[in-house]
Amino acid sequence: MKLQLLLQKKYGWVFLLIFFAMLILLSAQVHERLDLTKEKRYSLSPSTIHLLSNLHGNIEIQVLLTGKLSAGFRKLKNSTSDLLENYRSYSNGHLHFKFVQPGEGLSDSLKLQLYDSLVRIGIKPFNNQLQDNDDAQTERLIFPSAIVTYNGKLIPVDLMSGKSGMDEASTLNYSEALLEFKFDDAIQKITTTQFPIVAYAVGNGEPLNPTVNDLFNTLRNNYRFGLFDLRNGILDADTIKALLIVKPEQPFTEDEKIKIDQYIMQGGNVLWFIDKLYAEFDSLLRAKSDFVAYDKGLNIDDQLFKYGVRINPDLLQDLNAAKQPLVVGNMGGQPQIQRIPFPYYPLLSAPENHPISHNLDQVLSIFPSSIDTVEANGIKKTILLASDTNSRKLGTPAIVSLRSIRSEGDLQTFKDSKVPVVVLLEGKFKSLYANRFTKAMQDSVTQLTGMPFMSSGIKEAKQIVASDADIVTNVITQSNGPLPMGTQQFENYQFANKEFLLNCLDYLVGNRGILETRNKEFTLRLLDKNKIIRWRKGLRMIMDIQIKSLSIRSRKAIYSYRKNWGFRYG
């Protein structure tokens, strides 16, 4: 009524136009969106908004997921578009994006060259199954990825995420939940000018051969990386932000342990990837029989115990395991080889909701041991990775056998569940050498470490302890050389080992706010398929009856419309 009175006044319509113009201008300045979804599907996290609002150069994003797509991939494309539109509104004009179809308009030979170049930079193709109007199945090669470019640098972003065994609908829903983290991570890394230093400890038989090829490449591509000799160098927590200790074979000396201990007291972060027992698949094949896995005697049990964990002298097995080619019989004098789950290769998953391992695919482990957490005052302990629900521990002396499960009775012994393999420790740690050293010994520590002896931590520190070093090593094949981390020979699947390592490092030395966007979860609300089938059948029957009652000319027009516009009801 008031609006009607306003319009009746002289120049009332002018005031109304001015009001709407001001409303439009105001809405353009306001970035808030009304998000009524339970999981806040359309809301950006504070860390994302901070990242975007502090951009100082132009970010260009090309999304390669476009063209003719199945319904699930169209949904992923639309979600990507909505997210990047939201990103653009917070970027102060510094972020631009567009959807491009790789190879559109190129000849077949040029397309193949382009596709090959995309694969070389880490963009994976995918065969998308489409359903034509006549219900025929066709396949189309698509690239569910994006390319983020900044100052001449580029980072590929894989829009697909998932866990082994997931169906396509669950995989695509899972992928939507991780879109924000993946784009945040790429933007953060491509715009960063100062990278933290991550050191790889050497001097105790740590591998420097091609088994750590992918590990070294991963570290070089994401951090300032170098080797650190524990025997001769001095660890400074202000310079070296994280220290990796991977698969040592020789015992640590007390001087080396003191350096690591005092580094942690300074607030230094350590990743321990330790094989307590010697157990290798190559040794099993060479022996052609059972052998006993023995303790390496690394002389670090007391140190880890002081910090809050104990790596047990056992081997962990699980029925949920990666496959190995094993001889299962003999026919005509020829061995019959079959790939079967090998219980010494448990597939690990996250038992707790933590940003490092939440929303993560399974991680491949090889001959891991179990870990116990022990009392350490003021230290927070989080289990990052554990075995599945059907596990067992082979205590010392642990006998390694190709056929460790020989009967139904053996299966009944897999009674353990969620046995820890990787544990995160956080807090101000107490020194292993507190109340042990005389004044003279403390002075010698100063000469050794370059700093006064500290009996307890002066800063918060973080440690990640894994009872399997092969989580971060890689297999070497004669045909392809070093495989990517987490890839097993003969299995065309890469587990989430590399992603887990990068998440660990990001949590220790990177932007934890961005890492926490991994915790987003989208609920998959599927329609009742039985109801849909009944509804389609009913609709088809009604429409068939109505079409038959029409004239021949009208029926032809309807059939032509359905053919040209892709209308289907059955």
N, C-alpha and C positions, 0 to 999 in steps of 0.2 A: 504493500500500500504506500509506504514511504517512497519507494522507488518510482511509483506511478506519479506521486505528487511532485517529485524532483523533475521528472521529464516534462510535466505540465508547465513548470516555471520557464521563464525566458532564459536561454542559454543553459538550461539544466543538462542537456545532453553533452555540452562542452565539459562541464564539471565531471560528468560520468566518464567521458573519455580520458580526462586527465587522471582520474582515480585509477582506472585500469592500466594506464601507461606507467604510473608510479608503482603499481602492484607488480607489473612485469619486470620493471627495472630492479625493484627490491628482490624479487625472486631470483634474478640472475646473480645477485651478490651473495645469496644464502646457499650454502652447500648442503644443508641438512636434508635428509630424506626420511620419510616416514616408513620405517621398517617394522612390519607387524609380524614377521616370521619369528618363531620360537628360538631358532638358532642364530638369529641376526644375520641371515644370509646376505642381505644387501647393505650391511654396515661395514665400514673399514675400521680396522683397529687403530688405536692412538699412535702406535709406532709407524704404521703405514702413512697416516696423515702427516706425521712429523717428517718422514722421509721425503714425501712428495712436496711439501711446502718449503723445503730447504734445498730444492734443486737449483743449481746455478747455470746449467747449460741445457740444451735441448736434447731430450730423449726421443728417439724414433723407434716405434715398435711396428714391425710387420707381422701380422698374423696370417699363417699359411693355411689355416683351416677354413676353407670356403668352397663354393661350388655346390654340386649336387651331393648331398649327404643323407645318411640315414637319420631317422628321428632322434636317436640318442646323440649323435654327433652334432646335429643342428642345435640341440639343447646346450651342448658344451660350447658351441660357437656363440650362441646368444648370451650365455653366462659370461664368456670372455669379453664380449662386446660391452655388456652392462658394467662389468668390473672396470674395464679400461676407460669407459665413459666417466665413471666415478673418479678414477685416478686423474683424468684430465681436469676435472673440475677443481681439484685440490692442488694442481701443479703450477699455478700462476702462469699458465700458458707455455710451460716448458715441456710438456709431454704431448706427443702426437702419435696417433696410431691409424693404421689402415689394414684392410683385409686384401690379400693378394693371392691369386691362384698360381702356384709355380708352373712355369712352362706354358702358360696360356698364350696361344698364337705362335708358338715355336714349332719347328719341324721335329720329327721323332728323334733324329740324331742329336739335335741341340737339347731336346728335353732330357735325354739320357745323360748328357754331359752335366746339365743343371742338377738333375737328381743325384748324380754321383758326387757333385760338389757339396750338396746339402748333407749327404750322409757323412762325408769327410769331416764336416764341422759339428757332427753330433746330432743331426736331425734325422729321426727315424721315420721311414714310411710305414703306412698301415693299409692293409686291404680291407676296405669298407664294403660290406655286403649291402646291396640295395635291392628293394623289391619293386619291380615294374608294375604297371597298371594291370597286366595280365597275370600277376602273381609270380612271374619268373624272377629268379635270383641272378643278379649280376654283381660283379666286383669292380671297384674303382680304387685306384691308388691315391691315397690322401696323405697329407703331412700334418698331423695334429700337433703343431709346434708354432713357436713365434721366434722372431729374431729381434733382440734389443740392441740398439746401436747408440753409441755416445762417443763423441770426439774421435771418430775413426776406429773405435773398438766395437766388437760385437760379441754378444753372448746368446747362444741358443737356449730356448726355454721349451722343454717338453711338457705339453699340456696334459699328457696322459700320465696317470698314476694308478696304482692298483696293487693288489696282493695276489699271489699265486692261488688259483682255484676260484677266483671271483668270476661271476658272469659279467656280460658286457654292461648291463644296466647298473650293477653295483660299482663296476670299475669307473664308469663315466661319472656317477654320482660322487665317488671318492675323489675323482680328478677335479671336480668342481670345488670340493672343499679345500683343496690344496692350491688353487689358482693364486690366491692372494700371497701365500708364502713364496711361491715360485717366482712371481713377478717382483715381489719385494727383494728377494734374495739376489735376483739378476741386477736390478737397479742399484742396490747397495754395492755390489761387487764391481759393477762397471763404472760407478762414479767415485769409488774410493781412491784416494791418491796415496795414502799411507797404509801399508799392510803390516800387520803384526808379524814378528819373527817367530817362526816355529823351528825348533832344532831336533835333529834325529841323532840320538846318542850312539856312539860307536866306541869300540875298545873292549867289548866283551863277547865278540863273536856274532854281533848283530849282522843280518844279511845285507850285503851290498851288491848282490847279483840280480839277474832279471826277475827273481821272485818278488822283488819290491819295485818293479818297473812302474806299475800303475800307481802305487803309493807315492813314489817320488814325483811322478807327473802331476798327480792330484795336488800335492803340496806346493809344487812350483807354480801351478796355475792359479792358486788361491791365496798364497801367503808368501812372505819372504822366507826362504827355506835354506837351511844349510846343515852340514854335518857338525857334530860336537863331540870331541874326544874327551871323555870323562877323566882320563888319566892326566891330561895336561892342561885342560881348559878350566876357566873359572865361570861358574854359573851365576848370572846376574838377572834377577827377576824383573828388573826395570827394563832390561834389553830383550831377553828371551822370554816371550809370553807363555810358551808351552814347550815342554820337553817330551818327545816320544821315545819310549824304550820298547823296542820291538824284537822279540824272539832272541834274547841273549842266550849264548851257549856256554859261556864261561862264568865262574863265580865272580861276584863283585867284591872288590877289596874294601876294607874299612874306609880308606880315604875317599873312594868313589861314593860309598854310602853316605858319608858325612857331607859331601858336596850336594848330593840330591836332597838330603835331609834339611840342610841349611837353606837351600834354594826354596824348598816348600815353606820354611819358616818366614822367608822374605815375602811370601805371597805368590810364589811360582806355581804353575799348574803342570801336572804330570799325567801322561797317558801311558799306562803299563799294559802292554800286550805280551803276556808271559805264558810260555809253555813250560809248566813245572816238570812234566815227565817227557822223556824222549819217546815219541811214537810217531812214525811216519809211514804213509802208505807205500812208498817206494821200498822201504825196508821190509815191509810185509810181503811184497811181491818178490823181492830178491831172496828172502829166506824160504819162500814157498812152503812155509809152515808157521805155526804159532811162535810168538816171541814175547818176552817180558819187557814191558815199558818201565824204564828205570828213571829214578829221580836225577835231575841234572845237578842238584846241589848248588843252586845259584847264590845262596847265602843272603837272601832278602826276605826270608820268612818272618824274622823278628821285626823288620822294618815295616812291612805291610801290616803285621799284627798290631803294632803300635798305632798305626793310622786307622785301623778299624776293620780289616778284612783278613781272611785266611784262605789261601789257595790250597785245596786239599790234594794229597798225593793219590788221586784216583782218576779214572777215565769215565766220562759221562756218556751214556748211550740213550737214545730215544727212538721210538718206533716211527715218529714223524721225522724222516731223515732224507737227505739227498741220495740220489741213486749212483751206484757204481757198477761197471760191467764186471760180472763175476761168473765163473764157470759153475753151471748148475747141473751138468750131466755130461754124458758121453754117448755119441751115436755114430756108429760105423767107424770107430777109431778117431773121431773128430770131437774135440771139446765143444759143448753147447754153452754159448755165452749169452747171458741175459742181464739187462740193467735192472737191478733191484735195490730197494732202499737199504742203505748201509748204515747201521745204527751208530757207528762211530762218527757220522757226519750229521749231527742234530741240526734241525732248522729252528733258529731261535726267534722269539717274539717278545713283545713288551708286556710284562705282567702288571705294570703300573702306568698311570697316565702322566707321562713326562714329555716335555717338548722334544727331547732328543730322539725318543723312540716311538712316540705316539704317531698314529697314522703312517706307520712304516711297514713295508713288506718284510717278509721273513729274511733273516740274516743267516748265511751259510757258515757253519763252524766245522772244524776238522780236528778230531781228537781233543775236545775240550775237557777240562777238569771242573769239578764243582767248586763253588765259593761259599764260605760262611762269613756272615758279618759278626764282629765281636765288639765288645764294649769299648768305646772311645769317647770320653766326655766332651760334649760340645760339638760333636761331628754328626752331621745329617747324612744318612745313608739311603740311597735310592737304587733299587734293582732296575737296571735299564733293559737287560736281555736275560731271558731264562729259557729253559727247555719247555717242551709241551707237557701233556698230561700223562704220558706213558714213558717214564724214564727209569733208569737204574744206574747205580754207581758201582764200578768195578774197583774194589780197593786194592791197595798194594799187597803183594805183587800183582799188578794188573797184566793179565795175559791177553795179548792182542791176537785175534784169530779172524781169518776171512769169513768163517762160518761160525759166528759167535752165538747164533740162535739155531739150535739143532732140534728142538722139540717144542711141543705145546707147553711143557713145563717151564721151559726158558721164558716163554712169553708171559707167564704168570708172575715172573720176577720183576717186570717193569711196573713197579708200584709207586714210584716217586712222581711228583708233579711239580712243575714250575721251579726247577732247580736253578739257582742263580749262576750265571756265567759272566756277566758284566755288571759292575756295581759302581755307582757314582758316590764320591765322598766330598763333603763340603764343610768348611768351617775353619777355625784357627787350630791348627794341629799342634800337638805336643811333640817335642823332639825325642827321637829314639835315645839320644845321648844325654838327656836331662838327668842331673844328679849322678852322672857317671864320671864326669871329667874333673880333673884337678885344674888349678889355675894355669899350670904349665901346659896342660893339654888344651885348654881353651885358647891359650896364646898360639899354639901350633895350628888350631883350626882357623884363626884369623889369617895366618900366613897361607893356609890352604885355600880358603874361600874368598879372601880379600875383605871380609867383614867380621865384626865381633861375633862371638858365639851367641846364639839365641836358643834358649831352652824351650821357648814356645813361640808360636807364630805371632808376628806383629801385624799381619794382614790376613784377610780371608783368602784361602786357597782352595783349589778344586783338584781332585784326582779321579781318574777313571781307571779302574782295574779290571782287566779282562783275562780270564784263564785260558785264552786261546789266541796265540799270535797269528794264526792263519786267517783270522777274520780280515786282516789288512794285507795279506800277501796274495799273490796270484799264481795260477798254474801256467806252466810253459809247455807248449806243444811243438812238435817237430814241423807241422805244416803251417801254423799261424803264429808261432812265437808266443810271447806273453799274452795271456788272455786278460780281459778286464777283471778287476777285483770282484769277487763274489760269483764268478762264472766257473762252473765245473766242466771239465772236459767231457765231451760226448752229450752234454745237456745244453740245448739251445735256449738257455734262460739265465739272466743275470739277476742274482738276488741283491738285496739292498745294502750290501756291505759298504760300498763307497758312500752312499747317501748317509749311512749311519756314522761313518768316520767324519764326514764334513759337518754333520749335526753336532757331533762331540766337540770338534774344534770351534765351531760357531758359538757353542754354549760356553766354552772356556775363555775364548779370546775375542769373540765377535759381538754382534748386536743381538742380545738375548730377546729383546722386544720383538724383532722380526721372527726369530725362531719360534716364539710362542704363538705365532699365527698358524703354526702347524696343528694347533689344538682344535681348530674349527672342525665341526662335524655337521654334515647335512643329512637329515633324516630322509631316507628313500621311501616315499609314499606311493606305492604301486597300486594301480587299479586292479580290481578283481577280474581276472582273465575270464573266468566262467561266466560272469555277468556280461562282460563285453561280447563274448561269443553268442550268448542268448539274445542280447540286444541287436547284434548285427543280423542274426538269422531272422528275428522278428521284423526288423526294418526292411530286410531284403524281400521277405514275403509280401509285406504291405505294398512296397514299391513295384514289385512284379505284377501284383494284381491291378494296381492303378495304371501301369504302363500298358497292360493288355487291353484295358478298356478304352484306350485312346485310338485315334486314327492311325493308319499306317504312316502317314506323313509325319505326324507328331512323334511316333515311336522312333523313326529314323533320325529326327532332330535330336532326341534325347540321347540315342546311342552315339551320335556324332559328337555331342557335347561331352559325354563321358570319355570318349576316346581322346579328344583334343585337350581336355583340361585335367585329365587324370582323376576324375571323380570315381571313387569306389566305395561301395557300401558293404561288400562281402569279401 
